[in-house]
C-alpha cells in the first residue's frame, strides 16, 4: 500500500534537525510518511493534515492555505489566531513521541475521511455538518451551533417552505419560552453572515403565510 504523505513545515531552525532525525528513524513505521516540506510546496500536498511549529504558524502560514487539522509543535497559543486559520488545532509538546504522534495523526485522518463522507457538495459550495462550515475555494463561513441547527432544518425541508412554528419546534424542541421573535433574530443574523462571508443574497427566503425556504440553487 502506498504511504500517505504528511507534510512537516518548521520555522525554527534549531528544531528542524531534531524533528528530521525523529522522522528519518521512524518513517519505516506504518502507512504514513512524514516529510519535511518547504512552505512554498504546501500547495502540492493534500490539505488534510499539516504538522508545523509555533514559529511557522505565527509568521509564515498563509491564512488562505487551509488544512483540516494542523498539529502545532511547541505551541504558544496566545500568539496564534486560531479562528483565522480555519483549521482544527492540535497541540504537540516536546519531547515528541513519534508513536503517539503517528496514532493521533492516523486517528485524525480516519475522522476526516468519515466527515468527508457526510459532506454535502452543491454546485459551488460544500457544507460540512460536523464542522458547521459552508465554503468553497475562496469563501468560508462557520455557523454557530444554533445557526447550524437552523440551516440543517432548512436543508431537510429544502424543497418546500417550513413555517415559523415548525422551525421553532425543530430547533428549540418545543421550548415554550422561545417565541418567533427569537427565531427571526437568529435568521436575520444568519442571513447577514451568509451575505457578508459567502456573497449570497436571498439564500434564505421568507414569504408570509408560508414560512422560510432555502434556495439551494444559489449554492
MILOVEX-804686 format. One line per 8 residues: number of its first residue (from 1); their letters; for each residue x, y, z of C-alpha. Coordinates in Angstrom, 3 decimals. Example, Ala and Ser with C-alpha at 12.3 -4.5 7.8 and 13.67 -1.06 7.14 Angstrom:
2
1> as> 12.300,-4.500,7.800  13.670,-1.060,7.140 .
REM end
This chain:
219
1> xxxxxxxx> 0.000,0.000,0.000  1.286,3.468,-0.941  2.082,5.595,2.087  0.114,8.779,2.839  2.479,11.785,2.916  2.083,14.092,5.918  3.882,17.446,5.399  6.016,18.830,8.224 .
9> xxxxxxxx> 6.973,22.512,7.898  9.096,24.287,10.507  10.138,27.878,11.146  12.561,27.174,13.987  15.988,26.291,12.566  17.108,24.622,15.809  14.051,22.381,15.876  14.430,21.229,12.269 .
17> xxxxxxxx> 17.372,18.772,12.722  15.711,17.270,15.817  12.418,16.635,14.015  14.282,15.493,10.894  16.118,12.825,12.904  12.862,11.639,14.502  11.211,11.376,11.081  14.114,9.574,9.387 .
25> xxxxxxxx> 14.426,6.978,12.136  10.699,6.231,12.277  9.324,6.566,8.740  9.509,2.818,8.226  6.676,2.565,10.730  3.107,2.197,9.440  1.297,3.595,6.394  2.171,7.262,6.890 .
33> xxxxxxxx> 5.270,9.052,5.632  6.183,12.265,7.463  8.042,14.559,5.082  9.844,17.844,5.756  8.298,20.304,3.331  9.165,23.850,2.321  6.372,26.380,2.757  6.341,27.021,-0.997 .
41> xxxxxxxx> 5.476,23.376,-1.628  2.481,23.171,0.700  0.026,23.653,-2.148  1.287,20.376,-3.640  0.123,18.422,-0.593  -3.237,17.016,0.313  -4.955,19.555,2.570  -5.925,17.097,5.302 .
49> xxxxxxxx> -3.117,17.431,7.849  -0.127,19.694,8.393  2.472,19.410,11.145  4.189,22.711,11.904  5.837,24.562,14.754  4.789,27.674,16.610  7.138,29.974,14.664  5.922,28.852,11.258 .
57> xxxxxxxx> 2.238,29.133,12.117  2.637,32.623,13.612  4.935,34.126,10.970  4.574,32.216,7.741  1.370,30.251,7.376  -0.909,31.952,4.881  -4.492,32.065,6.074  -5.519,31.158,2.529 .
65> xxxxxxxx> -3.870,27.740,2.917  -6.466,25.691,4.744  -5.787,22.285,6.260  -8.455,20.271,8.012  -6.151,19.824,11.019  -2.858,21.485,11.977  -0.658,19.815,14.598  1.488,22.521,16.208 .
73> xxxxxxxx> 4.758,21.657,17.959  5.835,23.729,20.951  2.779,25.960,20.636  2.263,29.347,22.278  -1.494,29.546,21.847  -1.601,33.210,22.888  0.248,34.166,19.693  -1.921,32.187,17.284 .
81> xxxxxxxx> -5.221,33.493,15.953  -6.807,30.075,15.607  -10.084,31.436,14.232  -8.257,32.865,11.216  -6.556,29.561,10.440  -9.943,27.956,9.734  -8.491,24.618,10.833  -8.760,22.314,13.801 .
89> xxxxxxxx> -5.697,22.823,16.019  -3.929,20.034,17.932  -1.086,20.997,20.272  2.071,18.873,20.498  4.654,19.072,23.251  8.407,18.500,23.258  9.906,15.893,23.537  7.895,14.494,20.659 .
97> xxxxxxxx> 6.902,10.840,20.961  6.680,9.546,17.401  4.372,6.591,18.059  1.952,8.856,19.899  2.107,11.354,17.008  1.556,8.589,14.462  -1.507,7.315,16.333  -3.009,10.774,16.695 .
105> xxxxxxxx> -2.473,11.605,13.018  -3.859,8.242,11.942  -6.961,8.685,14.108  -7.449,12.219,12.799  -7.249,11.006,9.193  -9.936,8.415,9.911  -12.143,11.130,11.379  -11.535,13.412,8.387 .
113> xxxxxxxx> -12.409,10.623,5.951  -15.552,9.845,7.926  -16.562,13.509,7.951  -15.867,13.835,4.222  -18.371,11.070,3.568  -21.033,13.173,5.289  -20.254,16.426,3.468  -22.833,17.815,1.080 .
121> xxxxxxxx> -21.436,19.082,-2.201  -23.508,21.622,-4.110  -22.666,23.319,-7.416  -20.224,25.816,-5.883  -20.254,25.232,-2.129  -19.637,22.385,0.306  -21.462,22.029,3.591  -19.725,20.126,6.391 .
129> xxxxxxxx> -22.270,19.481,9.175  -19.678,18.097,11.593  -17.540,21.249,11.319  -20.574,23.511,10.827  -18.981,25.133,7.772  -20.253,26.252,4.383  -17.458,27.085,1.968  -15.837,26.947,-1.451 .
137> xxxxxxxx> -12.240,27.558,-2.576  -12.454,31.279,-1.810  -15.300,31.845,0.660  -15.825,30.418,4.132  -18.426,30.603,6.875  -18.576,28.737,10.174  -22.012,28.583,11.782  -22.717,28.763,15.481 .
145> xxxxxxxx> -24.377,25.639,16.862  -27.847,27.235,16.739  -27.264,28.603,13.226  -26.211,25.129,12.133  -29.404,23.658,13.562  -31.464,26.217,11.635  -29.531,25.571,8.427  -29.895,21.797,8.826 .
153> xxxxxxxx> -33.639,22.163,9.358  -33.936,24.279,6.223  -31.901,21.703,4.311  -34.174,18.899,5.480  -37.114,20.854,4.077  -35.280,22.418,1.147  -37.930,21.554,-1.441  -40.764,23.186,0.484 .
161> xxxxxxxx> -41.383,26.131,2.783  -41.188,25.480,6.507  -43.371,27.529,8.820  -42.011,29.558,11.719  -43.860,27.268,14.113  -42.348,24.095,12.652  -38.877,25.611,12.523  -39.156,26.609,16.172 .
169> xxxxxxxx> -40.143,23.051,17.060  -37.232,21.569,15.131  -34.562,23.892,16.506  -35.786,24.661,20.029  -37.687,21.417,20.691  -40.991,22.800,21.903  -39.438,25.190,24.416  -42.401,27.353,25.420 .
177> xxxxxxxx> -40.131,30.227,26.446  -38.953,30.684,22.852  -41.089,32.865,20.585  -40.993,33.761,16.899  -39.009,36.928,17.635  -36.068,34.784,18.791  -36.221,32.810,15.555  -36.468,35.956,13.439 .
185> xxxxxxxx> -33.428,37.432,15.199  -31.371,34.308,14.526  -32.482,34.156,10.894  -31.647,37.841,10.387  -28.161,37.342,11.819  -27.633,34.195,9.751  -28.698,35.930,6.535  -26.268,38.797,7.163 .
193> xxxxxxxx> -23.375,36.417,7.826  -24.157,34.467,4.652  -24.324,37.649,2.605  -21.099,39.105,4.026  -18.984,35.939,4.141  -20.329,33.999,1.159  -21.631,36.878,-1.003  -25.004,35.149,-1.288 .
201> xxxxxxxx> -28.185,37.210,-1.176  -31.590,35.633,-0.618  -30.264,32.174,0.184  -32.916,32.035,2.919  -36.250,33.258,1.553  -39.324,34.183,3.585  -42.942,34.500,2.452  -45.938,35.411,4.577 .
209> xxxxxxxx> -48.278,32.503,5.280  -45.644,30.066,4.001  -42.517,30.494,6.100  -38.843,30.009,5.227  -37.278,28.401,2.195  -33.637,27.528,1.390  -32.788,28.410,-2.209  -30.249,25.628,-2.860 .
217> xxx> -29.822,26.736,-6.489  -27.573,29.539,-5.195  -25.218,27.018,-3.614 .
REM end
